[in-house]
């Protein structure tokens, strides 16, 4: 691992976009700044759509979720904003009336909610939300919110003991560089936008070489120290067109040719770096510099 002192290290990149996904597997919201909490960005993956058994729906099995737009109050992403009884999460989809979910209401507890390896209780957003998603997906569905008062969902202790998330797949942040996306698109017949990868630091950065983020182990953005704990395995979701919900074979087929473990780590799937954070800051913003203090010597040495 290479280590460079902060006084000698120029910025490796700058944040060019920040995305937040309030409802897991639904469309994200592009914001200019975002408050950071103990589980990632405030509002990120706080809600989840589940089936009659309480199991999470994702785009892997319900690609129509890609068409569901989500809106929060304009000031909800500013530091210190507090919700009121008139604050709403607004949900939209083709052919559907708007669904308004009150952020300040009391919700009943729903037991038996599960996402991947985790199961526990969540907060049921009510009959109206259930009817809306049931109608849209054509099967019994419920909208639930993470019950932060009584529940904890830890990340994989093998990579980051002591950290936690809400309904994210595994880690609080996913960082990807514009250079990596550009390099991939040069190989594709039809270029894909960044929303295929749903980065949520969900962070998109500019100014670094393609795939250099593979190696980043310790970095700093504003007052926050981030740890790059592992490379991100890619599932079916990048093959789903986020504008129409239709899946194809790309870009995953091309990624397999030069980004698979067989290529990068022949002795031991990637597009993006999953990160954790600690620090005393409150927000990060588009335009913030990214400083890298230590990095792996090669992609083969980066945790996957």
N, C-alpha and C positions, 0 to 999 in steps of 0.2 A: 504494500500500500504506500502511495506517495503522499507526503504531508507537506503543506506549504503554509507559512505563517500568514495571518490575516493582513499584516502590514505590507506584505510583498505581493499579495494576490490581487490582480485586477479582476473586475467582474467577468465571469464566464459567460453570462447571458443576461437578458432582461425578460421579465414577464411580459408577454404580449397579449395573453388572454387568460381569463379566469372563468370557469364554468361551475355551476352548482346545479345538482339534480335533486330537487326536493322529494320527488316520488321515484323510487327505484325503478329503473328501466324506462321511465318516461323522458320526455325531452328536457334538456338542460336550459339553464338561464345564463346568458353571458353577462357578467357584471364587471364594473371597473374596480371594485374593491370588495373584500370579503373579510368578515370577522372570523377569527380562529378560536375554536373551542377545544376541549379535551378529546373530542371524537372527530375532529376535522373541521371543515367549514361549517359555520352556523347554517342551518337549514338543509344541509346536504344529506340525502338519503334518510330523512326523518320519517318518511311515509313509505308504505309498502302495500301492494295489492295482493291479496291472498285468495286461495280457493276455499271450497267448503271444508277442507281438512286443515285450513290454516297455513297451508304451504305457499311459499312465495311464488308469484308469477314473475317471470322475466321475459325479455325479448327472445330468449332462446326458444321458448315454447309459445309465446304470444307476441309475435313481431308487431302486431297492431299497436302495442304500447308505444312504439316509436313515434306515432302520430299524436300522442296525447301531450298537449301543451300545458304548461304550468306557469302560473303568475302569482307573485307575492307582492305585498305593498312596496312601492318604490323605495321607501326608506328602510325597508327591513334588512338591507345589507349594510347599512351604516352602523358604525360602532355606537352602542348605547341605546339603540332603538328598542322600545318596549311595545308589546302588542296590547291591543284594547279589545273590547267586545265587538267593535266594528271592523276588526282586522280579519281579512279573509285570504285563504288559499283558493285561487280560481283555477278550475280545470276545464280544458276545452278539447274537443276532438271532432273530426268530420262527421256531420250528420247528427250531432248531439247538441242539446242546449247546454249552456254553461253550468257547471257545478260549483257552488260557492260553499266552501268549508270554513266555518268560523274557527279562527285560531284560538279564541279565548274561552270556548265552551268547555264544560265538564264532560268527559267521555267515560263510558262504561269500559270496564276491563275485559279484554278478550284473551282467554287462555289458549294454550296450544298453538301459538303462532311460531312458525319455523322458517328459517332461511339458512340454507346449506347446513352446517353442523350445529347451528344454534337453535334452541327452542326456548320459549318463555311466554310471558304475557305482553300484550300491547294494548293500545287504546283504540277502541272501535269508533270510527268517525260517524257511525250512524246509518240509519235506513236509507236516507236519501243518497248518500255516497255509494252504498251497497247497490241500490237499484241502478244508479248511473253506470257503474262499472260492469254490473251484470248484463245490462242492456248492450253496452258497447262491446263486450267480449263474447256475449252470447252464452254465458254460463254463470252459475252462482259465484259472486265475487264480493269481497269486502275491502274497504280501505282502512288500514290501521296505521297508527303512529307509534313510534318507539316510546316505550314507557321508561323514560330516563330516571324517574323517581325510584323505581323498584328493580330495574333490570340493568345488567352489565353484559356487554358482549366483547370478549377479549380477542385481540388479534392472535395469530399463531405464535405461541411463546418460543418456538424454535428460532424465530427471526427477530421478534421484538417483545420480550416479556414486559408486562406492566402497562401496555397500551391497549386502547379500546376503540370501538367504532359503534355506529348504530346499524343501519341496514346496508352498508357498503359490502362488496364481495369479501374483502379481506383486510384492507388497510385504509387509513384516513385520506390519503392523497395519492393521486396518480399524476406523474409529471412526464411530459413528452416535449421534444423540441421540434420546432418548425423545420429545422434541417433534416431531421429523421423522416418527417412526413414528405418533404420535397424529394429526398433520395428514393423513397418508396415509389412516389408518383412517377418518377422518371422511368421506372420499370413496368408500370401499368399501362395498358391500352387506354383505360378510362381512369383518370385521377380520382382519388377519393378525398373528401374533406376531413377535417380533424374530428368532426362529430362521430365518425365511425368508431373512434377509439375511446370516446367518452372520457378524456382526461379531465381530472377535476382539480388539481392545481392548475380539480380537474383543471394542473398548471401547464399552459403552453408557453414555452420560452423561445426566444430568438437570439441569434448571435453566436451560437456554438456550432461546432462541426457535427455532421450527422452521427447519431448514436453515441455521442460523447457522454450523454447522460447515463449510459450503461455503467459507467465507471464511478459515478459520483457517490461517495459514501457519507461525507459530511459537508453540508452546505448551509448558507445563511441567507435569509431573505428578510429584509427589514430587521426587526429585533428577534426573529425566530431562527432557531437552529433546527435544521431538518436532517434526518438520517435516511439515506437511500438504502433500504434494507433488503430489497430483492427486485429482480427483473420480473416483469408482468407476463404471466402466461396468457395466451390469447385464445378466446373461445369463439363461438359462432357469431357473436354480436357484430364484429367489424364487417362481416359479410352482408349485413342488413342495411339497405339504403334507408337512411333516417328521414328521407322526404316522402317515401311511399310504403315503407315497411316490407319491401320485397327483398328476399335474400338471393345471393349468387355465390360463386366460389371464391371471388376475390374480395379483399386483397390477401386472404389467408393462403391461397395457393402460392402466390409469389413470395409471401413472407417465409413459407416453409423452405424455399430454395436458398435463402441467404440469412435467415434469422432463427432457424430452428436450433435446438440443442445439438443436433448432429453436426451442424456447421460451426456454431459458436463454442460449443463445449464438447468436443469429440471424446474426451476422456471422462466425462462425468455422466423457446417460442417467445419470442419477445417483441414488443413494440411499446416501450414505456417503462418507467421506473417507479415502483411503489415506495412511498415515503412516509415518515413519521416526523413529528415535530415537538419541540419543547422551547419555551422562551417566555419573555415578559412583554412582548409586543401585544397589540390588539388586532391589527388588520394587516393584510398585505394588499398591494394595489398593482394594477397594470402599470408598467414602467419601472417597478422596483428592480434593483439589480440582484443578480444571483451570484453569490460568492462561493466557490468550491474550495474547501480547506483540505480535504483528503479524498483520494480516489483509489480504486482497485487498479492493478497493473494491467489487467486485460479483462475482456468480457468473460473469459473462462474462469476467472477468479471472482467474478461478481456473483453474489448469492442469487439462486434461482429457485 
